[in-house]
Amino acid sequence: MTGEEERAIAAEFGKAVNMTAGELKRWLDTDESKAVGQKDGGGESTGHESGRKIVELLHKKESALTEQDYAHMRKVIGYVHRHLAQRPSGDVRETRWRYSLMNWGHDPLK
């Protein structure tokens, strides 16, 4: 991957993830966060696990990012874009749709 590709991914990730590391970490500790998403084997949901990885990514210096980090950033970008396109009608403040997006670092109310 070229430096230009890495910069493009990082920029798009920065647009998709609109929560700070602190906001996301606090969110992940809530019951609402833990209650949404697909769970593999009854444990932690995919989105919740992703949120923990996003917190780590937000704390990393760009020079320390790995190929795996950029791959996860692309996964986050794709998830956020797909789910934003599925926005339900009406007030979304207390919806599973919003909570799921927040696990991936995006609060649609921001």
N, CA, C and O of each residue as an XYZ file, in Angstrom:
440
protein
N       0.856     -1.167      0.000
C       0.000      0.000      0.000
C       0.907      1.237      0.000
O       1.889      1.308      0.739
N       0.558      2.186     -0.831
C       1.359      3.413     -0.928
C       0.992      4.379      0.194
O      -0.058      4.253      0.824
N       1.859      5.325      0.423
C       1.587      6.356      1.418
C       0.354      7.151      1.057
O      -0.398      7.570      1.936
N       0.139      7.364     -0.232
C      -1.039      8.102     -0.689
C      -2.320      7.329     -0.350
O      -3.305      7.916      0.097
N      -2.297      6.012     -0.566
C      -3.459      5.182     -0.224
C      -3.714      5.204      1.283
O      -4.860      5.294      1.723
N      -2.649      5.121      2.064
C      -2.786      5.161      3.521
C      -3.397      6.486      3.969
O      -4.280      6.505      4.826
N      -2.931      7.590      3.394
C      -3.472      8.902      3.752
C      -4.944      9.016      3.389
O      -5.729      9.592      4.142
N      -5.322      8.467      2.231
C      -6.728      8.507      1.799
C      -7.612      7.698      2.753
O      -8.700      8.140      3.121
N      -7.145      6.522      3.149
C      -7.901      5.693      4.089
C      -8.026      6.407      5.432
O      -9.107      6.443      6.019
N      -6.932      6.969      5.915
C      -6.955      7.664      7.209
C      -7.910      8.857      7.166
O      -8.617      9.120      8.139
N      -7.934      9.574      6.054
C      -8.828     10.733      5.933
C     -10.286     10.291      5.932
O     -11.118     10.902      6.604
N     -10.602      9.246      5.190
C     -11.980      8.746      5.144
C     -12.395      8.175      6.499
O     -13.535      8.349      6.928
N     -11.476      7.503      7.160
C     -11.726      6.979      8.505
C     -12.038      8.137      9.457
O     -12.942      8.034     10.286
N     -11.300      9.224      9.339
C     -11.527     10.395     10.174
C     -12.890     11.020      9.962
O     -13.451     11.616     10.882
N     -13.430     10.892      8.757
C     -14.781     11.391      8.480
C     -15.841     10.430      9.021
O     -16.863     10.859      9.556
N     -15.590      9.132      8.878
C     -16.566      8.123      9.306
C     -16.654      8.040     10.827
O     -17.744      7.893     11.379
N     -15.522      8.132     11.499
C     -15.479      8.036     12.960
C     -15.543      9.453     13.510
O     -14.554     10.186     13.490
N     -16.709      9.824     13.999
C     -16.887     11.194     14.494
C     -16.930     11.273     16.021
O     -17.231     12.325     16.584
N     -16.629     10.166     16.681
C     -16.553     10.152     18.149
C     -15.076     10.162     18.554
O     -14.237      9.567     17.877
N     -14.770     10.833     19.649
C     -13.401     10.807     20.157
C     -13.147      9.457     20.822
O     -14.076      8.699     21.100
N     -11.886      9.179     21.066
C     -11.542      7.932     21.754
C     -12.217      7.872     23.124
O     -12.709      6.817     23.525
N     -12.243      8.986     23.839
C     -12.879      9.031     25.155
C     -14.378      8.803     25.087
O     -14.937      8.055     25.890
N     -15.033      9.452     24.121
C     -16.481      9.268     23.951
C     -16.802      7.819     23.622
O     -17.735      7.241     24.180
N     -16.030      7.235     22.718
C     -16.279      5.856     22.302
C     -16.016      4.891     23.456
O     -16.793      3.963     23.678
N     -14.940      5.104     24.181
C     -14.636      4.226     25.322
C     -15.768      4.273     26.355
O     -16.193      3.231     26.854
N     -16.250      5.459     26.674
C     -17.370      5.580     27.633
C     -18.621      4.892     27.091
O     -19.329      4.210     27.831
N     -18.891      5.074     25.789
C     -20.055      4.453     25.170
C     -19.968      2.926     25.257
O     -20.958      2.265     25.572
N     -18.803      2.374     24.982
C     -18.637      0.921     24.976
C     -18.875      0.296     26.345
O     -19.125     -0.905     26.443
N     -18.801      1.096     27.398
C     -19.047      0.598     28.752
C     -20.532      0.571     29.117
O     -20.889      0.090     30.192
N     -21.401      1.080     28.239
C     -22.832      1.134     28.563
C     -23.538     -0.178     28.231
O     -23.075     -0.960     27.400
N     -24.667     -0.398     28.898
C     -25.486     -1.579     28.615
C     -26.048     -1.518     27.196
O     -26.159     -2.546     26.528
N     -26.404     -0.317     26.732
C     -26.953     -0.170     25.374
C     -25.940     -0.615     24.329
O     -26.299     -1.274     23.353
N     -24.689     -0.263     24.528
C     -23.636     -0.656     23.592
C     -23.483     -2.172     23.538
O     -23.329     -2.758     22.467
N     -23.527     -2.787     24.700
C     -23.311     -4.235     24.781
C     -24.513     -5.031     24.295
O     -24.393     -6.227     24.030
N     -25.678     -4.383     24.173
C     -26.913     -5.092     23.825
C     -27.155     -5.209     22.322
O     -28.043     -5.950     21.901
N     -26.386     -4.495     21.510
C     -26.650     -4.506     20.060
C     -25.542     -5.222     19.300
O     -24.425     -5.383     19.792
N     -25.880     -5.644     18.097
C     -24.902     -6.240     17.190
C     -24.938     -7.747     17.180
O     -25.510     -8.396     18.056
N     -24.292     -8.289     16.136
C     -24.191     -9.739     15.987
C     -23.139    -10.281     16.935
O     -22.018     -9.777     17.002
N     -23.521    -11.315     17.664
C     -22.587    -11.934     18.599
C     -22.191    -13.306     18.077
O     -23.043    -14.139     17.769
N     -20.891    -13.527     17.984
C     -20.385    -14.831     17.571
C     -20.225    -15.698     18.810
O     -19.360    -15.435     19.646
N     -21.042    -16.714     18.931
C     -20.945    -17.621     20.064
C     -21.451    -17.049     21.371
O     -21.108    -17.553     22.440
N     -22.263    -16.000     21.304
C     -22.866    -15.453     22.512
C     -21.988    -14.501     23.296
O     -22.413    -14.008     24.341
N     -20.768    -14.222     22.827
C     -19.883    -13.306     23.548
C     -20.062    -11.875     23.076
O     -21.182    -11.398     22.900
N     -18.962    -11.213     22.879
C     -18.952     -9.828     22.465
C     -19.403     -9.697     21.007
O     -19.061    -10.530     20.168
N     -20.171     -8.647     20.717
C     -20.620     -8.439     19.341
C     -19.463     -7.962     18.471
O     -18.469     -7.429     18.965
N     -19.616     -8.163     17.179
C     -18.617     -7.731     16.210
C     -18.386     -6.229     16.312
O     -17.243     -5.771     16.287
N     -19.468     -5.461     16.426
C     -19.349     -4.007     16.514
C     -18.671     -3.548     17.787
O     -17.882     -2.604     17.768
N     -18.973     -4.208     18.892
C     -18.360     -3.840     20.170
C     -16.859     -4.106     20.121
O     -16.063     -3.287     20.581
N     -16.477     -5.243     19.566
C     -15.056     -5.567     19.403
C     -14.394     -4.540     18.489
O     -13.280     -4.090     18.757
N     -15.078     -4.174     17.416
C     -14.550     -3.169     16.508
C     -14.345     -1.842     17.232
O     -13.340     -1.164     17.019
N     -15.289     -1.476     18.081
C     -15.169     -0.226     18.831
C     -13.918     -0.197     19.685
O     -13.249      0.832     19.779
N     -13.600     -1.319     20.308
C     -12.369     -1.382     21.108
C     -11.146     -1.172     20.228
O     -10.203     -0.487     20.627
N     -11.155     -1.760     19.025
C     -10.038     -1.584     18.090
C      -9.951     -0.136     17.617
O      -8.857      0.401     17.443
N     -11.101      0.491     17.410
C     -11.127      1.886     16.975
C     -10.514      2.783     18.044
O      -9.763      3.702     17.718
N     -10.818      2.533     19.311
C     -10.219      3.316     20.396
C      -8.693      3.208     20.313
O      -7.986      4.208     20.444
N      -8.196      1.998     20.097
C      -6.747      1.805     19.969
C      -6.202      2.583     18.768
O      -5.163      3.235     18.868
N      -6.902      2.513     17.643
C      -6.458      3.221     16.442
C      -6.406      4.730     16.659
O      -5.484      5.400     16.194
N      -7.392      5.253     17.363
C      -7.435      6.695     17.604
C      -6.287      7.158     18.504
O      -5.919      8.333     18.483
N      -5.732      6.259     19.278
C      -4.602      6.596     20.151
C      -3.250      6.413     19.456
O      -2.232      6.889     19.960
N      -3.224      5.734     18.313
C      -1.964      5.455     17.628
C      -1.508      6.645     16.801
O      -2.317      7.402     16.266
N      -0.198      6.789     16.710
C       0.370      7.771     15.789
C       0.264      7.183     14.391
O       0.366      5.969     14.214
N       0.061      8.036     13.403
C      -0.089      7.559     12.024
C       1.109      6.714     11.594
O       0.949      5.734     10.867
N       2.294      7.088     12.036
C       3.506      6.357     11.647
C       3.543      4.946     12.236
O       4.308      4.104     11.765
N       2.733      4.680     13.254
C       2.721      3.367     13.906
C       1.632      2.446     13.356
O       1.549      1.288     13.765
N       0.800      2.934     12.441
C      -0.297      2.121     11.903
C       0.242      0.997     11.023
O       1.178      1.189     10.247
N      -0.367     -0.175     11.161
C       0.044     -1.363     10.404
C      -0.940     -1.641      9.268
O      -1.981     -0.994      9.153
N      -0.585     -2.611      8.439
C      -1.498     -3.056      7.373
C      -2.831     -3.505      7.961
O      -3.890     -3.211      7.406
N      -2.777     -4.223      9.093
C      -3.997     -4.688      9.748
C      -4.836     -3.502     10.236
O      -6.065     -3.538     10.178
N      -4.166     -2.462     10.711
C      -4.882     -1.261     11.145
C      -5.622     -0.630      9.967
O      -6.795     -0.275     10.082
N      -4.933     -0.493      8.841
C      -5.579      0.097      7.666
C      -6.719     -0.783      7.161
O      -7.739     -0.274      6.695
N      -6.549     -2.100      7.254
C      -7.629     -3.016      6.855
C      -8.848     -2.809      7.750
O      -9.980     -2.814      7.267
N      -8.623     -2.628      9.052
C      -9.760     -2.403      9.954
C     -10.394     -1.043      9.676
O     -11.615     -0.898      9.743
N      -9.582     -0.064      9.369
C     -10.113      1.257      9.041
C     -11.038      1.172      7.816
O     -12.099      1.794      7.792
N     -10.630      0.403      6.809
C     -11.485      0.214      5.621
C     -12.784     -0.484      5.996
O     -13.845     -0.139      5.476
N     -12.712     -1.457      6.887
C     -13.914     -2.172      7.350
C     -14.868     -1.206      8.045
O     -16.076     -1.253      7.814
N     -14.336     -0.337      8.889
C     -15.146      0.654      9.613
C     -15.809      1.609      8.624
O     -17.001      1.896      8.742
N     -15.054      2.096      7.664
C     -15.587      3.017      6.655
C     -16.757      2.371      5.919
O     -17.806      2.994      5.748
N     -16.582      1.134      5.488
C     -17.640      0.418      4.778
C     -18.879      0.231      5.633
O     -19.999      0.443      5.168
N     -18.678     -0.169      6.890
C     -19.816     -0.389      7.784
C     -20.597      0.906      7.985
O     -21.821      0.923      7.857
N     -19.897      1.979      8.295
C     -20.563      3.251      8.565
C     -21.339      3.706      7.332
O     -22.494      4.116      7.448
N     -20.726      3.639      6.163
C     -21.417      4.076      4.938
C     -22.660      3.238      4.661
O     -23.711      3.786      4.327
N     -22.554      1.913      4.795
C     -23.699      1.029      4.544
C     -24.840      1.322      5.518
O     -25.998      1.418      5.111
N     -24.516      1.461      6.788
C     -25.569      1.651      7.791
C     -26.182      3.044      7.763
O     -27.362      3.199      8.079
N     -25.420      4.047      7.396
C     -26.005      5.374      7.247
C     -27.052      5.370      6.139
O     -28.054      6.080      6.226
N     -26.824      4.576      5.108
C     -27.769      4.475      3.991
C     -29.065      3.774      4.406
O     -30.070      3.870      3.702
N     -29.050      3.079      5.532
C     -30.224      2.348      6.015
C     -30.932      3.085      7.152
O     -31.658      2.469      7.933
N     -30.727      4.375      7.246
C     -31.312      5.158      8.346
C     -32.823      4.969      8.402
O     -33.507      5.156      7.396
N     -33.348      4.600      9.564
C     -34.803      4.451      9.695
C     -35.464      5.830      9.772
O     -34.808      6.831     10.059
N     -36.739      5.862      9.517
C     -37.460      7.128      9.609
C     -37.742      7.449     11.071
O     -37.718      6.571     11.933
N     -38.004      8.701     11.324
C     -38.378      9.117     12.672
C     -37.179      9.428     13.549
O     -36.054      9.581     13.073
N     -37.448      9.515     14.831
C     -36.443      9.846     15.834
C     -35.533      8.641     16.052
O     -36.005      7.559     16.403
N     -34.240      8.826     15.847
C     -33.303      7.703     15.957
C     -32.474      7.737     17.248
O     -31.563      6.929     17.428
N     -32.796      8.670     18.134
C     -31.974      8.849     19.340
C     -31.773      7.571     20.142
O     -30.651      7.277     20.553
N     -32.824      6.813     20.371
C     -32.715      5.616     21.213
C     -33.030      4.359     20.410
O     -33.848      3.534     20.816
N     -32.365      4.230     19.266
C     -32.605      3.077     18.399
C     -31.393      2.157     18.357
O     -30.258      2.583     18.573
N     -31.655      0.905     18.080
C     -30.572     -0.061     17.903
C     -29.699      0.344     16.724
O     -28.493      0.097     16.734
N     -30.293      0.963     15.710
C     -29.541      1.427     14.534
C     -28.449      2.419     14.965
O     -27.286      2.285     14.587
N     -28.850      3.408     15.757
C     -27.870      4.402     16.224
C     -26.844      3.752     17.141
O     -25.648      4.013     17.010
N     -27.290      2.916     18.062
C     -26.379      2.289     19.001
C     -25.339      1.424     18.278
O     -24.169      1.393     18.659
N     -25.784      0.728     17.239
C     -24.863     -0.092     16.467
C     -23.814      0.779     15.780
O     -22.626      0.460     15.806
N     -24.250      1.871     15.171
C     -23.296      2.793     14.538
C     -22.316      3.359     15.560
O     -21.128      3.510     15.275
N     -22.815      3.665     16.734
C     -21.935      4.221     17.765
C     -20.870      3.216     18.195
O     -19.760      3.615     18.545
N     -21.181      1.928     18.175
C     -20.167      0.923     18.473
C     -19.031      0.979     17.466
O     -17.900      0.603     17.773
N     -19.334      1.450     16.262
C     -18.334      1.570     15.201
C     -17.752      2.982     15.150
O     -17.069      3.337     14.189
N     -18.019      3.788     16.178
C     -17.389      5.105     16.294
C     -18.107      6.243     15.621
O     -17.558      7.341     15.525
N     -19.322      6.018     15.150
C     -20.065      7.085     14.464
C     -21.390      7.350     15.179
O     -22.239      6.467     15.300
N     -21.543      8.580     15.646
C     -22.820      8.984     16.231
C     -23.562      9.811     15.192
O     -23.161     10.935     14.889
N     -24.642      9.260     14.645
C     -25.361      9.979     13.569
C     -26.041     11.263     14.034
O     -26.520     12.037     13.205
N     -26.093     11.501     15.329
C     -26.696     12.733     15.827
C     -25.692     13.874     15.951
O     -26.068     15.001     16.276
N     -24.438     13.591     15.698
C     -23.403     14.645     15.764
C     -23.395     15.458     14.489
O     -22.598     16.386     14.354
